Amino acid sequence: MLVNLKDLLPDAAASQYAVPCFNVFGYEDAKAVVEAAEEVGKAVILACNKDVVDFFGVETAAAMFLQLARESSVPVCLHLDHTYEEEIVFRALKAGFSSVMFDGSQLPLEENIARTRKVADVAHALGASVEGEIGSVPYDEGRDHIKSIYTTPEDAARYANESGADCVAISVGNVHRLTEPTCTIDFGLLDQIAHEVSLPLVIHGSSGIRDEDMQLLKQTRVSKFNIGTCLRQALGHNLRDYMNNEPEKFDRIYFMKKAMPHVKQEAIRNFQLLS
């Protein structure tokens, strides 16, 4: 069934579990993630990032994933990840996304609040949810223009109170696209932010966080973890091995059927970690 973040995150923020948000890049990995969610009986968030939107177009991405969400036996939120242009956000909402992230993290605070508020007014009128970001979570590779700025409790509180967002992504030492869990999380800063902000909190760059830190984070007001790199590794490494082992084969579906169980198992591992 199709849901939004407001259906999923408040309970998670008040409890000691969190909802995984998996970045998916095609129908096959999205299907594997939904199958994993159904196997463990947990809600899940399917996220489309800028790479997917640039490649497929936001309308095609919506069409590709919406049926999976609607037909699932568990709650599925279809979420547009980091998006910097309102025009794309509004197209996504029109196409059926149940949740969007307007990323104003590179903007001055006042502008971030004002533009998020306009997005939230439209999204809420359409029954969708909105995520925003305060501070700026950097990237280990790609997107060099994205700054590294730790979230301040004061800015987070003001953003939460004035922007209309339903949840807030924060920067506390987490980094996008790390291939190894090497982040150092500032739990003291997180505690200060959680004290000032009543909205559910979001951590991006989860593949770079140690399992033991993930288990501590899920016990706080962090209710949503964005997870992408470890799924891409599960797909890419295994797909490469299968193709190298059978060089005479070339059919896409043949190899995808072999690789997808590895994606599903990695998704299940993350469900278990966050439960």
N, C-alpha and C positions, 0 to 999 in steps of 0.2 A: 504494500500500500504506500502511496505517496504522502509524505509528511514534510514539515519544515523544521527548522532548528528550534523554534519555540515549543514544538511538541516533544523534543528530545532532551534539550540541554538543561532546563531548570532543575529537573529531578536529578540529573547526573551531577550538577554543581553542588547540590545539597547532600549528595551521597558520596560513597567512596568507590565509584566506578566512573568511567568516561566512555564516550562514544567515538569509535574510530572513523576518521574521514579519509577515505582512500582516493588518491589521485589516480584516475583511470584514463587510458589513452586510446581505447578502442573497445569494440563490443566484446571481444573475447575476455579481456581482463575484467571488464565490468561484470560480465556474467559469472566469472569465477568468484568475484567478491560477493555478489548477491547469493550465490550458492553457499559460500562460506557462512554468511550471515544466517541463512536459513538453517544450515546444519547446526549452528550453535544456538539458534533461537534468539538472536540479538538484533537490535536496530543498527542501521549502518548509514553512512553518508557517502554518496558517490560524488566526487568533485572533478570538475573539468577546469584545467588550468589554461593559461594563455597559449601554450603550445597547441593544445587541442582546439581551442577556439580559432586560432590563426590558421590551422591546417584544414579543419572541417567546416568552419563557420558555426556560429552559435546555434543557428536553427537546426542544422544537421545534427549537431551534438545532442541537442534536446530530443530530436526524433529518435536517435539511436538508443538513448538511455531511458527515456520516459516509460516505454513499455515494460522494460525490466523492473522499474520501480513500481509501477501500478500493479503488475501481476505478482509481485513478491508476496510471500506469506508473512513477511516481517516488515516493519516500518523502514522505508527507504527515503532519504532526503536527497534530492538532486540539486547540487550546490555549484554555483559558479565561483571558482576560486579567484585569487588576486585579479581584480579588474580595475583599471585606472580611468576608464572613459564611461561616463553615464550612458552614452548612446548604446554601447554594447550591453550594459546592464539592463537597460530598458528593453532591448531586443530579446535578451534572455528571458526576462519576465513574460514578455508577450509569447515567447515560444513554449513556455510551460515550466521553466525552472522554478522550483519551490523555495529556493534560497539563493541569495547572491552576496558576494563580498565586494563592497566598494572599498578599494584600497587607496586611502588618502594619506598613507604614512609618510610620503615624501613631501607633503604639503605643510605649510604653517598650520598650527593647531586650529586657528579660527576658520581657515578655509576648509580644513578637513571636517570639522564639525558641521559647517554650513552645507557642504556638498553631500555629506552622509545623510543629513536631515532630509534633504530633497529626495534622495534615493529611498530613504526609509518611508517617506510619505507615500510614494508610489507603490513600493513593494507591499506595504501593509494594507493598502487599499485592494491589492490583488491577492491577499492571503499568503504572501511570501515573507520570509525572514531576511534579516540583514546582519552581516558581520562586518566589523571595521577593525582597524589596527591603529594602535598608539605605540610610539616608539617605532623602530624599523628593524625587522629581522633580516640579516644579511644573507647572501648566497655564497656558498663555497665555490661555485663555478657558474658562469653565465650571469647576465643581468648585473654587470659591474656598476651600473648607476644607482643600484639600491644601497642606501646607507646602512651603517650599523649604529643604531641608537637604542640604548636601553630605555625601557619605559619608565617614566616617573610616576609615582602614585598620584601626584597632584594632577598631571595631565590626564591620566587614565580616569580619575574620578570626574573631572569636568567633561571629558568626552562621553563617558557613560551616561551622565546626567542630561547632556544637551543634544546629543547626536541623533537619538532615536534608534540607534543600533540595538540589536537583541543579544549580541555577545561581542566580546572584545579580544582580539588577538594581541598578545603582548610579547615583548622582547626581553628575555631575562637570561641570555646566554645561549639560546637556541639558534641554530644556523640551518638554512635550507641546503638540501642536496649534499649533505655529507654522506660519504660511503662507509664510514666507520663511526661507531658511537663514541665520539671524543668531546662532546660538549661539556662545559662546566656550568651547571645551572645555579643561579644566584637565588637560593631559597629564601634568604632574608628579604630580598627585594620583592619576591613573589608574595611573601606574607604581608608586606606593607601594602602592596597593590590590592590583594584580596581583602584587606581590612577596609580599604576605601571604596571598593567597587562591589556593588551587589549583583551585577550582571554575571552570567557565566563567562569564564575565561577560556581562551583558546591558545594552544601551543602549536606552532608550525615547526617544521624541521625535525619531526619525531624520529626519523631514521638515524639521526646523529646523537640520540640521547640513550644513555645506558639503561638497561632493563630495570635496574634497581631504582634509578631516578624516576623512570616512568611510573613505577609502582608507588613512589612517594607523591609524585605530582597528581596522580588520579585521586588521591585522598584530600586534595585541596579543592578550591573552586574551579580548577581546570576541568572542563567537562568535555572538551573536544580536542583530539589530537590529529593533526594533518600528517598523513603517512603516504609517501610516494616512492622514495628512492629504493627502499628495501623490496617493494613489489616489482619495480623495474629491474632490479638485480635478479630476482627470482625468475622473471621472464627471460631476460637477456642472456644470462649465463647458461640456463638450461636449454633455451632454444639454440644457442650456438653449439652446445655439445651435441644435441640431437642431429643438427644439420651436418656437423663435421663427421659424425659417426655413420651417416647415411648419405653420402654425397650424390648418389644416384637419384635420390628423391628430391622433389622440388615443389610439391603441393603445399600450399599455405595451411589449409585446414588440417592436413595430416600432421604437420609439425605443431600447430597450435594445440591440437588435442593432446599431444604429448607434454607440452610445456605448461598448459593451464593448471593441471593438478598441483604444480609447484607454487603457482601464484595463490591458489586456493589455500594451500597449507600455510603459506606465509601470512595470509589474511587471518586464518584461524589462530595462528600463534599470537598475533596482535590482539585479537578479541580476548584471548585467554589472559594476556598481559594486563588488559585494561578492565577486566571484569571484577 
